[in-house]
């Protein structure tokens, strides 16, 4: 009987509204006390109860993004059996994580820990739930914000949170810490104790209740560099100031200027994607004027090949692909982009055209952006990724685990595209011309699945728009997105442009600008972003600033004092040429062009195309669905998703074998149209010099001349062609040819 009475009392307590303790001094907050304990213990992680289906019949929101549902599942679900008010220490909610009863996740909470005390106190006080009146987090920080340490030294980091009611608390024990560069410093995930294990400018991040904070850890190299080295180093503009400032702090010595032959080859490949001709190389090397590099830069920026190159590069971002669009729609999309590049349309105006595009896809090529992305969620994700370098995909299901973006913000942002409609026939890329008409409907909203209601349409961190407004919501988005006050927009394109010229971004990967992925040189990124704003988003102006900088014009040859530098720009970093540039380089040397007369469709089948005349360069192709074994092997961007990760510049054994034994190089050299036929009648000296200028944009050294002259002298006339072919093959398979340097 006593047991039945006790059971009845427990059920009565569960049935009544749960009340918090009246003692405010001992009040335990579900949102700010209980949930941090569960998050730190990993209970709501993706591998445990935070998984989509939960674990063992118990589900929590991933990393506590939905406190109201978590509260219900803990206290009400399964007839409230997880909470025992009469004896809090016997509650399943407590005995499971302490492994007092069987728990597949093992013991994640100790009975003598502060977390255990918080959970039991919360139950003792009536298990109060989250409230709209709970104070909100206004600021989260870890300190010290910058620590300069030597290798082997350690630093204890402290995490603090500041609430809207004016209170603050130390949450170090509830924060999760991580290192952004494990080669510089490592950190204890639980305690926040950081230890320096290498050299460089690293960072430690902390996560707490959906908030991210960052602190820098700086560890200078043990080099002894006189101050005069930095004081006397040549500086052309703000780029050099920012780079040299950090090199000084890290004890890295800047490499000297590149040679003229290094520079002319480098700047041609980076600006127009082509090798310089032997004639232009000879002229440049013979020129003694101090302004010749600036003049060369201006000449390249004005060439039509500059338009080809940058149209192609931006086509990766806009996903101009025959796998997604029919041929005529594809051509319309590409020609719109190329036309805007030719007119010199500034980046902010070009992006506004895309965001607010509507009308006939054949007449307004920009509308094909919405043919590639056909639902509000995909539109939102790709706009964010392409134009702000922010991946918000994770927030579609829950709050972003690595960023501040919430599930609600995701659906507010996606709701901006809910009224984009199209009429006309879509379908397979093999049929029709892809003509569609894009328009904006009068009504329609995207439903937030978690609540079953639409979220007010709003840009990320922007003001919401009236749901019943008849205006095109994308206009407000375009204004917010391209505003100089939106730091993501400016930093994103500035970082992408920088990466084109240096092979890596100041933030790397280039399309990942989250707080927990900091810039290698924050001052540098701020400087070029500010310069872009000052020049009204003229990308060519930013390119000119970069190309004229001493930082860009440094040699790629390392010094003993900067050998280990991989991201602070003490020197120029060699990298393999991107697939399309390498293909065009082989074509320009051998004078034999590949045929681009097939496209590969999404189902893997091929289809003929007559879009590309003979002599078309790889950088003039409209899209990445053109069939080419070479381009695919060397890492062409397939444009399936908006991610720079789709392109690969990494060397591989397959590439080596193709260059050694494949058709691209060997067949070109043997062809009747090959440059070899032009070379054979020339003298040995002319052949050697011209081949070096064609392939490497430099004259051969005396040692190279002498050795090759001896080889040609000993070669019988009947084998002369083979010797010339071998010379070209040797140079074109060398690192000096295959790499930008």
C-alpha positions as CSV (number, residue, x, y, z in Angstrom):
1,X,0.0,0.0,0.0
2,X,2.8,2.4,0.9
3,X,4.4,1.7,-2.5
4,X,1.2,2.5,-4.3
5,X,0.8,5.8,-2.3
6,X,4.4,6.8,-3.1
7,X,3.9,5.9,-6.8
8,X,0.7,8.0,-6.8
9,X,2.5,11.0,-5.4
10,X,5.2,10.7,-8.0
11,X,2.7,10.6,-10.8
12,X,0.8,13.5,-9.3
13,X,4.0,15.6,-9.3
14,X,4.7,14.7,-12.9
15,X,1.2,15.6,-14.0
16,X,1.4,19.0,-12.3
17,X,3.2,22.0,-13.9
18,X,6.9,21.8,-12.9
19,X,7.9,24.7,-10.7
20,X,11.4,26.1,-10.1
21,X,12.7,26.6,-6.6
22,X,11.6,29.8,-5.0
23,X,15.2,30.3,-3.8
24,X,16.7,32.4,-6.5
25,X,20.2,32.1,-5.1
26,X,20.1,28.3,-5.7
27,X,18.1,28.3,-8.9
28,X,19.4,26.0,-11.6
29,X,18.7,27.0,-15.2
30,X,17.8,24.2,-17.7
31,X,19.1,26.3,-20.6
32,X,22.3,27.6,-19.0
33,X,23.2,24.9,-16.5
34,X,21.7,21.6,-17.4
35,X,22.2,21.7,-21.2
36,X,25.9,22.7,-20.9
37,X,26.5,19.7,-18.7
38,X,24.9,17.4,-21.3
39,X,26.8,19.0,-24.1
40,X,30.2,18.7,-22.3
41,X,29.5,15.1,-21.5
42,X,28.7,14.4,-25.2
43,X,25.1,13.2,-24.4
44,X,23.7,15.3,-27.2
45,X,26.5,14.7,-29.7
46,X,25.9,13.1,-33.1
47,X,27.3,9.8,-31.9
48,X,25.0,9.6,-29.0
49,X,21.4,10.9,-28.2
50,X,22.0,13.8,-30.5
51,X,21.8,11.5,-33.5
52,X,18.9,11.9,-35.9
53,X,17.1,8.8,-34.5
54,X,18.5,9.2,-31.0
55,X,19.9,6.3,-29.0
56,X,18.1,3.7,-26.9
57,X,14.8,5.3,-27.5
58,X,16.0,8.7,-26.1
59,X,16.6,11.6,-28.4
60,X,18.1,15.0,-27.7
61,X,18.7,17.9,-30.2
62,X,22.2,18.0,-31.5
63,X,24.4,20.2,-29.3
64,X,21.2,21.5,-27.4
65,X,19.9,23.6,-30.3
66,X,16.2,22.9,-29.3
67,X,16.0,23.3,-25.4
68,X,12.1,23.1,-25.4
69,X,12.0,19.8,-27.1
70,X,14.9,18.5,-25.0
71,X,13.1,19.5,-21.9
72,X,9.9,17.6,-23.0
73,X,11.9,14.5,-23.9
74,X,13.7,14.5,-20.6
75,X,10.8,15.2,-18.2
76,X,7.6,14.1,-20.1
77,X,8.4,11.6,-22.7
78,X,8.0,7.9,-21.9
79,X,5.6,8.8,-19.1
80,X,8.2,10.8,-17.2
81,X,10.1,7.8,-16.1
82,X,13.5,9.5,-16.6
83,X,13.0,11.8,-13.7
84,X,12.4,10.7,-10.0
85,X,11.5,13.7,-7.9
86,X,11.2,11.8,-4.7
87,X,14.8,10.5,-5.1
88,X,16.7,12.6,-7.6
89,X,19.8,10.4,-7.4
90,X,17.8,7.4,-8.6
91,X,16.5,9.2,-11.8
92,X,17.4,7.4,-15.0
93,X,18.5,10.9,-16.2
94,X,21.3,10.7,-13.6
95,X,22.0,7.0,-13.2
96,X,22.5,6.4,-17.0
97,X,25.4,8.8,-17.5
98,X,27.0,7.7,-14.3
99,X,26.6,4.1,-15.4
100,X,24.9,3.2,-12.1
101,X,22.6,1.3,-14.4
102,X,23.5,-0.2,-17.7
103,X,24.4,2.5,-20.3
104,X,25.7,1.7,-23.7
105,X,27.6,5.0,-23.8
106,X,29.5,4.0,-20.7
107,X,30.3,6.3,-17.8
108,X,30.4,10.0,-19.0
109,X,29.6,11.6,-15.6
110,X,31.2,11.1,-12.2
111,X,29.1,11.1,-9.0
112,X,31.4,13.6,-7.4
113,X,31.6,16.0,-10.3
114,X,30.1,19.4,-10.6
115,X,27.9,18.2,-13.5
116,X,26.4,15.5,-11.4
117,X,25.6,18.1,-8.6
118,X,23.9,20.4,-11.1
119,X,21.7,17.7,-12.5
120,X,20.6,16.4,-9.1
121,X,20.0,19.9,-7.8
122,X,17.9,20.7,-10.9
123,X,15.6,17.7,-10.2
124,X,15.5,18.7,-6.5
125,X,14.2,22.1,-7.4
126,X,11.4,20.7,-9.5
127,X,13.2,20.5,-12.8
128,X,12.3,23.9,-14.1
129,X,12.1,24.2,-17.9
130,X,13.4,26.8,-20.3
131,X,11.6,30.1,-20.4
132,X,11.3,33.0,-22.8
133,X,12.5,35.1,-19.8
134,X,15.8,33.3,-19.6
135,X,18.7,35.7,-20.0
136,X,20.3,35.4,-23.4
137,X,24.0,35.2,-24.2
138,X,25.3,38.5,-25.4
139,X,29.0,37.7,-25.6
140,X,31.3,34.7,-25.3
141,X,35.0,35.0,-25.1
142,X,38.2,33.1,-24.2
143,X,41.2,34.8,-22.7
144,X,43.9,35.7,-23.1
145,X,43.0,36.7,-26.7
146,X,46.6,36.5,-27.8
147,X,49.5,34.6,-26.2
148,X,53.0,34.7,-27.5
149,X,54.8,31.6,-26.3
150,X,57.9,29.5,-27.1
151,X,57.8,25.9,-28.2
152,X,57.1,23.7,-25.2
153,X,55.3,26.4,-23.2
154,X,51.7,26.1,-22.1
155,X,48.8,28.6,-21.5
156,X,45.6,28.0,-19.5
157,X,42.7,29.6,-21.4
158,X,39.6,30.8,-19.6
159,X,36.1,30.9,-21.2
160,X,33.6,33.5,-20.0
161,X,30.0,34.2,-21.0
162,X,28.1,37.5,-20.6
163,X,24.3,37.5,-20.3
164,X,21.7,40.0,-21.2
165,X,20.8,40.6,-17.5
166,X,24.3,41.9,-16.8
167,X,25.6,38.8,-15.2
168,X,28.7,36.8,-16.3
169,X,30.2,33.5,-15.4
170,X,33.3,31.4,-15.9
171,X,32.3,28.5,-18.2
172,X,35.7,27.0,-18.8
173,X,34.7,23.6,-17.5
174,X,31.6,23.5,-19.7
175,X,33.3,24.7,-23.0
176,X,34.8,22.5,-25.6
177,X,38.2,23.6,-26.9
178,X,39.9,22.8,-30.2
179,X,43.1,23.8,-32.0
180,X,42.7,25.3,-35.6
181,X,46.4,24.3,-36.4
182,X,47.7,21.3,-34.6
183,X,51.2,21.9,-36.0
184,X,51.4,25.1,-33.8
185,X,49.5,24.3,-30.7
186,X,47.4,21.5,-29.2
187,X,44.8,22.0,-26.5
188,X,43.0,19.8,-23.9
189,X,39.5,19.7,-25.2
190,X,38.0,19.6,-21.6
191,X,40.3,21.9,-19.6
192,X,41.4,24.5,-22.2
193,X,45.1,24.1,-21.4
194,X,47.0,24.9,-24.6
195,X,50.5,23.7,-25.3
196,X,52.8,25.0,-28.1
197,X,54.3,22.2,-30.1
198,X,55.6,24.1,-33.2
199,X,56.0,27.5,-34.8
200,X,53.6,29.8,-36.4
201,X,50.4,31.8,-35.7
202,X,47.8,29.4,-34.6
203,X,44.5,29.7,-32.8
204,X,42.3,27.9,-30.2
205,X,38.5,27.9,-30.5
206,X,36.0,27.3,-27.8
207,X,32.3,26.2,-28.2
208,X,29.7,26.9,-25.6
209,X,25.9,26.8,-26.1
210,X,26.1,27.4,-29.8
211,X,28.6,30.2,-29.4
212,X,32.2,30.2,-30.8
213,X,35.1,32.2,-29.5
214,X,38.7,32.3,-30.6
215,X,42.1,33.1,-29.1
216,X,45.4,33.4,-30.9
217,X,48.6,31.4,-30.0
218,X,51.7,32.8,-31.5
219,X,55.0,30.9,-31.5
220,X,57.9,32.7,-33.4
221,X,60.5,30.7,-35.1
222,X,63.9,30.6,-33.3
223,X,65.6,32.5,-36.1
224,X,67.7,35.6,-35.4
225,X,66.7,38.2,-37.9
226,X,68.0,41.8,-37.6
227,X,65.3,44.5,-37.5
228,X,67.0,46.2,-40.5
229,X,65.9,43.2,-42.6
230,X,62.3,44.2,-42.2
231,X,62.9,47.9,-42.2
232,X,64.9,47.8,-45.5
233,X,62.7,45.2,-47.2
234,X,61.0,46.8,-50.3
235,X,57.4,47.7,-49.8
236,X,55.0,48.7,-52.6
237,X,51.6,48.9,-50.9
238,X,49.5,47.8,-47.9
239,X,49.9,44.2,-48.7
240,X,53.6,44.3,-48.1
241,X,53.1,46.2,-44.8
242,X,50.7,43.6,-43.5
243,X,52.8,40.6,-44.6
244,X,56.1,42.1,-43.3
245,X,54.5,43.0,-39.9
246,X,53.6,39.3,-39.3
247,X,56.9,38.0,-40.7
248,X,58.7,40.2,-38.2
249,X,56.6,38.8,-35.3
250,X,57.2,35.3,-36.4
251,X,61.0,35.7,-37.1
252,X,60.6,34.7,-40.8
253,X,62.9,36.3,-43.3
254,X,61.3,37.5,-46.6
255,X,62.8,36.0,-49.7
256,X,64.3,38.4,-52.3
257,X,62.6,39.5,-55.6
258,X,62.0,36.9,-58.3
259,X,64.1,37.1,-61.4
260,X,62.6,38.6,-64.5
261,X,62.2,35.2,-66.2
262,X,60.4,33.9,-63.1
263,X,58.1,36.9,-63.0
264,X,57.1,37.0,-66.7
265,X,56.1,33.4,-66.6
266,X,54.3,33.6,-63.3
267,X,52.3,36.7,-64.1
268,X,51.3,35.4,-67.6
269,X,50.0,32.2,-66.1
270,X,48.2,33.9,-63.2
271,X,46.5,36.7,-65.2
272,X,45.7,35.2,-68.6
273,X,46.4,31.5,-68.0
274,X,49.0,31.3,-70.9
275,X,52.7,31.1,-71.3
276,X,54.5,34.1,-72.6
277,X,55.8,33.8,-76.2
278,X,59.5,33.6,-76.8
279,X,59.4,37.0,-78.4
280,X,57.7,38.7,-75.4
281,X,60.2,37.0,-73.1
282,X,63.2,38.2,-75.0
283,X,61.8,41.7,-75.1
284,X,61.1,41.7,-71.4
285,X,64.4,40.3,-70.4
286,X,66.2,42.9,-72.5
287,X,64.2,45.8,-71.1
288,X,66.2,47.7,-68.5
289,X,63.5,50.2,-67.4
290,X,62.3,50.2,-63.8
291,X,58.7,50.3,-64.8
292,X,58.6,47.2,-67.0
293,X,56.9,45.0,-64.5
294,X,54.1,47.5,-64.0
295,X,53.8,47.9,-67.8
296,X,53.6,44.2,-68.3
297,X,50.9,43.9,-65.6
298,X,48.8,46.6,-67.3
299,X,49.2,45.0,-70.7
300,X,48.0,41.6,-69.4
301,X,45.0,43.1,-67.6
302,X,43.9,44.6,-70.9
303,X,44.2,41.5,-73.0
304,X,41.1,39.5,-74.2
305,X,42.7,36.4,-72.7
306,X,42.2,38.0,-69.3
307,X,38.5,37.9,-69.9
308,X,38.6,34.3,-71.0
309,X,40.6,33.3,-67.9
310,X,38.5,35.0,-65.3
311,X,35.2,34.1,-67.0
312,X,36.3,30.5,-66.7
313,X,37.4,30.8,-63.1
314,X,34.1,32.4,-62.1
315,X,32.2,29.8,-64.0
316,X,33.3,27.4,-61.3
317,X,31.6,29.5,-58.8
318,X,28.4,29.9,-60.9
319,X,28.3,26.2,-61.7
320,X,28.1,26.7,-65.5
321,X,27.8,23.1,-66.5
322,X,26.2,21.1,-69.3
323,X,25.2,18.4,-66.7
324,X,22.8,20.9,-65.2
325,X,21.7,23.0,-68.3
326,X,20.8,22.4,-71.8
327,X,23.2,23.6,-74.5
328,X,21.5,26.9,-75.4
329,X,20.7,27.8,-71.8
330,X,24.4,27.0,-70.9
331,X,25.6,29.2,-73.7
332,X,23.3,32.0,-72.6
333,X,24.6,31.7,-69.0
334,X,28.2,31.7,-70.1
335,X,27.9,34.6,-72.6
336,X,26.1,36.7,-69.9
337,X,29.0,36.2,-67.5
338,X,31.7,36.8,-70.2
339,X,29.9,39.9,-71.3
340,X,29.8,41.3,-67.8
341,X,33.5,40.6,-67.4
342,X,34.2,42.3,-70.7
343,X,32.3,45.4,-69.7
344,X,34.2,45.5,-66.4
345,X,31.1,45.1,-64.3
346,X,32.0,45.4,-60.6
347,X,31.6,42.4,-58.4
348,X,28.8,43.8,-56.3
349,X,26.7,44.8,-59.4
350,X,27.3,41.4,-61.0
351,X,26.2,39.5,-57.9
352,X,23.1,41.8,-57.6
353,X,22.2,40.9,-61.2
354,X,22.3,37.2,-60.3
355,X,20.4,37.4,-57.1
356,X,17.5,39.5,-58.5
357,X,17.5,37.9,-62.0
358,X,14.2,37.1,-63.6
359,X,12.7,36.8,-67.1
360,X,13.6,34.6,-70.1
361,X,16.7,32.3,-69.6
362,X,17.7,32.8,-73.2
363,X,17.5,36.6,-73.0
364,X,18.9,37.1,-69.5
365,X,21.6,34.5,-69.0
366,X,21.8,35.4,-65.2
367,X,18.5,33.7,-64.6
368,X,20.1,30.3,-65.3
369,X,21.5,30.6,-61.8
370,X,18.0,29.6,-60.7
371,X,17.9,26.8,-63.3
372,X,20.9,25.3,-61.6
373,X,19.4,25.7,-58.1
374,X,15.7,24.9,-58.2
375,X,14.5,24.8,-54.6
376,X,14.7,27.5,-51.8
377,X,17.0,25.5,-49.6
378,X,19.5,24.9,-52.5
379,X,19.3,28.5,-53.6
380,X,20.0,29.7,-50.1
381,X,22.9,27.3,-49.5
382,X,24.6,28.1,-52.8
383,X,24.2,31.9,-52.5
384,X,25.8,31.7,-49.1
385,X,28.6,29.4,-50.2
386,X,29.4,31.3,-53.5
387,X,29.1,34.9,-52.3
388,X,30.0,34.7,-48.6
389,X,32.1,31.5,-48.4
390,X,29.8,30.3,-45.6
391,X,28.5,26.7,-45.6
392,X,25.1,26.8,-43.8
393,X,24.0,23.3,-45.0
394,X,24.4,21.9,-41.5
395,X,21.8,24.4,-40.1
396,X,19.1,22.8,-42.3
397,X,18.6,20.1,-39.7
398,X,19.9,21.7,-36.5
399,X,22.0,24.6,-35.2
400,X,25.3,24.7,-37.0
401,X,27.9,22.8,-34.8
402,X,30.8,24.9,-36.0
403,X,29.2,28.3,-36.4
404,X,26.7,30.6,-34.9
405,X,24.0,30.0,-37.5
406,X,20.8,28.5,-36.1
407,X,18.2,26.2,-37.6
408,X,15.7,29.1,-37.5
409,X,18.1,31.5,-39.3
410,X,18.6,28.9,-42.0
411,X,14.8,28.7,-42.8
412,X,14.5,32.5,-42.5
413,X,17.2,32.8,-45.1
414,X,15.8,30.1,-47.4
415,X,12.4,31.7,-47.2
416,X,13.8,34.7,-49.1
417,X,13.7,32.4,-52.2
418,X,10.3,30.7,-51.5
419,X,8.5,32.7,-54.2
420,X,10.9,32.2,-57.0
421,X,9.0,30.3,-59.8
422,X,9.7,29.2,-63.3
423,X,7.5,28.3,-66.2
424,X,8.7,26.4,-69.3
425,X,10.0,23.0,-69.8
426,X,13.1,21.8,-67.9
427,X,14.0,18.1,-68.4
428,X,17.0,16.3,-69.8
429,X,20.1,18.2,-71.1
430,X,19.9,16.2,-74.3
431,X,16.5,17.6,-75.4
432,X,15.1,21.1,-76.0
433,X,17.0,24.3,-75.6
434,X,16.3,24.9,-71.9
435,X,14.2,28.0,-72.3
436,X,12.4,29.0,-69.1
437,X,10.8,32.1,-67.7
438,X,11.7,33.0,-64.2
439,X,9.1,35.1,-62.2
440,X,8.2,35.9,-58.6
441,X,4.9,34.6,-57.2
442,X,2.6,36.8,-55.1
443,X,2.5,34.4,-52.2
444,X,4.2,31.3,-50.8
445,X,6.5,30.5,-47.9
446,X,8.9,27.8,-46.9
447,X,7.8,25.8,-43.8
448,X,10.2,25.3,-40.9
449,X,9.8,21.5,-40.4
450,X,10.6,21.7,-36.6
451,X,7.7,24.1,-35.9
452,X,5.4,23.5,-38.9
453,X,5.3,27.3,-39.5
454,X,7.2,29.6,-41.9
455,X,10.0,31.7,-40.5
456,X,10.0,35.5,-41.2
457,X,12.2,35.9,-44.3
458,X,15.5,37.4,-43.4
459,X,19.1,37.6,-44.5
460,X,21.7,36.0,-42.1
461,X,22.2,38.5,-39.3
462,X,19.9,40.9,-41.3
463,X,16.5,42.5,-40.6
464,X,13.5,40.4,-41.4
465,X,11.0,41.3,-44.2
466,X,7.3,41.5,-43.8
467,X,5.9,38.1,-44.9
468,X,2.9,39.7,-46.6
469,X,5.0,42.3,-48.6
470,X,4.4,42.0,-52.3
471,X,8.0,43.1,-53.1
472,X,10.5,40.7,-54.5
473,X,12.3,39.5,-51.3
474,X,15.5,38.9,-53.3
475,X,15.9,42.7,-53.7
476,X,16.3,43.2,-50.0
477,X,18.7,40.2,-49.9
478,X,20.8,41.7,-52.8
479,X,21.0,45.0,-51.0
480,X,22.1,43.4,-47.7
481,X,24.4,40.8,-49.4
482,X,26.4,43.3,-51.5
483,X,26.6,46.0,-48.8
484,X,30.1,47.0,-47.6
485,X,28.6,46.5,-44.1
486,X,28.4,42.7,-44.8
487,X,32.0,41.6,-44.1
488,X,31.4,38.1,-45.4
489,X,30.7,39.3,-49.0
490,X,33.8,41.4,-49.3
491,X,36.2,39.1,-47.5
492,X,34.9,36.1,-49.5
493,X,35.8,37.5,-53.0
494,X,39.0,39.2,-51.8
495,X,40.2,35.9,-50.4
496,X,39.2,34.0,-53.6
497,X,41.1,36.5,-55.8
498,X,44.1,36.3,-53.5
499,X,44.1,32.5,-53.7
500,X,44.2,32.6,-57.5
501,X,47.6,34.4,-57.4
502,X,49.2,32.5,-54.5
503,X,47.7,29.1,-54.7
504,X,46.1,29.3,-51.3
505,X,43.8,31.7,-49.5
506,X,44.5,33.9,-46.5
507,X,41.7,31.8,-45.2
508,X,42.1,28.2,-46.4
509,X,39.9,26.5,-47.7
510,X,38.8,29.6,-49.6
511,X,35.1,28.9,-49.2
512,X,35.2,28.4,-45.4
513,X,35.0,31.8,-43.7
514,X,33.7,30.5,-40.4
515,X,35.0,32.0,-37.1
516,X,36.6,28.7,-36.2
517,X,38.7,28.8,-39.4
518,X,40.7,32.0,-38.9
519,X,42.8,33.9,-41.4
520,X,46.6,33.2,-41.5
521,X,47.1,37.0,-41.5
522,X,44.0,38.8,-40.3
523,X,45.5,42.3,-41.0
524,X,46.2,41.3,-44.6
525,X,42.7,40.1,-45.2
526,X,41.3,43.2,-43.7
527,X,43.5,45.4,-45.8
528,X,42.6,43.9,-49.2
529,X,38.9,43.7,-48.2
530,X,39.0,47.4,-47.3
531,X,40.8,48.2,-50.6
532,X,38.1,46.4,-52.5
533,X,35.4,48.5,-50.9
534,X,37.3,51.7,-51.5
535,X,37.5,50.8,-55.2
536,X,33.8,49.9,-55.4
537,X,34.4,46.2,-55.8
538,X,36.5,46.6,-59.0
539,X,38.2,43.2,-59.0
540,X,40.8,44.3,-61.6
541,X,41.9,47.1,-59.1
542,X,42.5,44.5,-56.4
543,X,44.4,42.2,-58.9
544,X,46.6,45.1,-59.8
545,X,47.3,45.8,-56.1
546,X,48.3,42.2,-55.6
547,X,50.4,41.9,-58.7
548,X,52.3,45.1,-58.0
549,X,53.1,44.0,-54.4
550,X,56.6,42.9,-53.5
551,X,54.9,39.9,-51.7
552,X,53.7,38.6,-55.1
553,X,57.0,39.3,-56.8
554,X,59.2,37.4,-54.3
555,X,61.1,34.4,-55.6
556,X,59.8,30.9,-54.9
557,X,63.3,29.8,-53.8
558,X,63.2,29.3,-50.0
559,X,65.8,30.6,-47.5
560,X,67.0,28.7,-44.5
561,X,65.0,31.2,-42.4
562,X,61.7,30.6,-44.2
563,X,61.9,27.0,-45.4
564,X,59.1,25.9,-43.1
565,X,56.7,28.7,-43.9
566,X,53.6,27.4,-45.8
567,X,51.1,30.2,-45.2
568,X,52.6,33.5,-44.2
569,X,53.9,34.5,-47.7
570,X,57.6,35.0,-46.9
571,X,58.1,33.6,-50.4
572,X,56.1,32.5,-53.4
573,X,54.8,29.0,-53.0
574,X,55.2,26.6,-56.0
575,X,52.1,24.7,-57.1
576,X,51.1,22.5,-60.0
577,X,49.4,24.3,-62.8
578,X,45.6,23.9,-62.9
579,X,44.3,21.4,-65.4
580,X,43.1,23.9,-68.0
581,X,46.2,26.1,-67.9
582,X,48.4,23.1,-68.2
583,X,46.5,21.8,-71.2
584,X,46.7,25.2,-72.9
585,X,50.4,25.4,-72.1
586,X,51.0,22.0,-73.8
587,X,49.0,23.3,-76.8
588,X,50.8,26.6,-77.1
589,X,54.2,24.8,-77.0
590,X,53.4,21.9,-79.4
591,X,51.0,23.9,-81.6
592,X,48.6,21.0,-81.7
593,X,45.1,21.6,-80.3
594,X,42.8,19.0,-78.8
595,X,39.3,18.6,-80.2
596,X,36.4,19.4,-77.9
597,X,33.5,17.8,-79.8
598,X,31.9,15.6,-77.1
599,X,30.2,16.4,-73.8
600,X,29.5,14.0,-70.9
601,X,26.0,14.0,-69.6
602,X,24.9,13.4,-66.0
603,X,24.2,9.7,-66.6
604,X,27.7,9.2,-67.9
605,X,26.8,9.0,-71.6
606,X,28.3,11.3,-74.2
607,X,26.9,13.4,-76.9
608,X,28.4,15.4,-79.8
609,X,28.7,19.1,-79.7
610,X,29.6,21.7,-82.3
611,X,30.0,24.6,-79.9
612,X,33.8,24.6,-80.0
613,X,35.7,25.3,-83.2
614,X,39.2,23.9,-83.8
615,X,41.8,25.8,-81.9
616,X,39.5,26.5,-78.9
617,X,41.6,26.6,-75.7
618,X,40.6,24.8,-72.6
619,X,40.1,28.1,-70.8
620,X,37.5,29.1,-73.5
621,X,35.2,26.1,-72.9
622,X,31.8,27.0,-71.7
623,X,31.5,24.3,-69.1
624,X,33.2,21.3,-67.4
625,X,31.1,18.6,-69.0
626,X,33.2,18.7,-72.2
627,X,34.8,15.3,-72.5
628,X,38.5,15.4,-71.9
629,X,40.6,12.7,-70.3
630,X,43.4,15.1,-69.7
631,X,41.3,17.7,-67.9
632,X,39.6,15.1,-65.8
633,X,42.9,13.4,-64.9
634,X,44.5,16.7,-63.8
635,X,41.7,17.7,-61.5
636,X,39.3,20.0,-63.4
637,X,36.4,21.4,-61.3
638,X,33.4,19.3,-62.3
639,X,31.0,22.0,-61.0
640,X,28.7,19.6,-59.3
641,X,28.6,21.7,-56.1
642,X,29.7,25.2,-55.1
643,X,33.0,24.2,-53.5
644,X,36.6,24.8,-54.4
645,X,37.3,21.3,-53.1
646,X,36.0,20.0,-56.5
647,X,39.2,21.2,-58.1
648,X,42.5,19.4,-57.4
649,X,46.0,20.7,-58.2
650,X,47.7,17.8,-56.4
651,X,50.1,15.6,-58.5
652,X,49.3,11.9,-58.8
653,X,50.9,8.8,-60.3
654,X,48.2,8.7,-62.9
655,X,49.2,12.1,-64.1
656,X,52.9,11.1,-64.2
657,X,52.1,8.0,-66.3
658,X,49.9,10.0,-68.6
659,X,52.6,12.6,-69.3
660,X,55.2,9.9,-69.8
661,X,53.3,7.4,-71.9
662,X,49.9,9.0,-72.7
663,X,48.6,10.5,-75.9
664,X,48.5,14.2,-74.9
665,X,52.2,14.9,-75.0
666,X,53.6,12.1,-77.2
667,X,51.0,12.4,-79.9
668,X,51.4,16.1,-80.1
669,X,55.1,15.9,-80.5
670,X,54.8,13.3,-83.3
671,X,52.1,15.1,-85.1
672,X,52.7,16.7,-88.6
673,X,51.5,20.0,-87.2
674,X,53.9,19.8,-84.3
675,X,56.4,22.6,-83.4
676,X,59.1,20.0,-83.9
677,X,58.8,20.3,-87.7
678,X,59.5,24.0,-87.5
679,X,62.5,23.4,-85.2
680,X,64.4,20.7,-87.2
681,X,65.8,23.0,-89.9
682,X,67.3,25.4,-87.3
683,X,70.7,25.2,-85.8
684,X,71.4,23.3,-82.6
685,X,71.9,26.5,-80.7
686,X,68.6,28.0,-82.0
687,X,66.7,24.8,-81.1
688,X,68.0,24.7,-77.6
689,X,67.3,28.4,-76.9
690,X,63.9,28.4,-78.5
691,X,62.8,25.3,-76.7
692,X,63.7,26.7,-73.3
693,X,62.0,30.0,-74.1
694,X,58.8,28.2,-75.3
695,X,58.6,25.8,-72.3
696,X,60.3,27.5,-69.4
697,X,60.2,31.2,-70.4
698,X,63.9,31.5,-69.8
699,X,67.2,31.1,-71.5
700,X,69.2,27.9,-70.8
701,X,72.1,28.2,-68.5
702,X,75.7,27.7,-69.8
703,X,75.8,24.3,-68.3
704,X,72.5,23.3,-70.0
705,X,73.7,24.7,-73.3
706,X,76.9,22.8,-73.2
707,X,75.4,19.5,-72.2
708,X,72.6,19.7,-74.8
709,X,75.0,20.8,-77.6
710,X,77.2,17.8,-76.9
711,X,74.1,15.5,-77.2
712,X,73.0,17.1,-80.5
713,X,76.6,16.9,-81.9
714,X,76.6,13.2,-81.2
715,X,73.1,12.5,-82.7
716,X,73.0,11.1,-86.2
717,X,70.9,13.1,-88.7
718,X,68.4,10.3,-89.0
719,X,67.7,10.6,-85.3
720,X,67.6,14.4,-85.2
721,X,63.8,14.6,-85.0
722,X,63.7,12.1,-82.1
723,X,66.3,14.1,-80.3
724,X,64.2,17.3,-80.7
725,X,61.1,15.5,-79.5
726,X,63.1,14.1,-76.5
727,X,64.2,17.6,-75.6
728,X,60.7,18.9,-75.6
729,X,59.4,15.9,-73.7
730,X,62.1,16.3,-71.1
731,X,61.4,20.0,-70.5
732,X,57.6,19.5,-70.5
733,X,57.6,16.7,-68.0
734,X,59.9,18.7,-65.6
735,X,58.7,20.3,-62.4
736,X,59.8,23.6,-63.8
737,X,57.2,23.3,-66.6
738,X,54.4,21.6,-64.7
739,X,54.5,23.9,-61.7
740,X,53.8,27.6,-61.2
741,X,56.7,29.1,-59.4
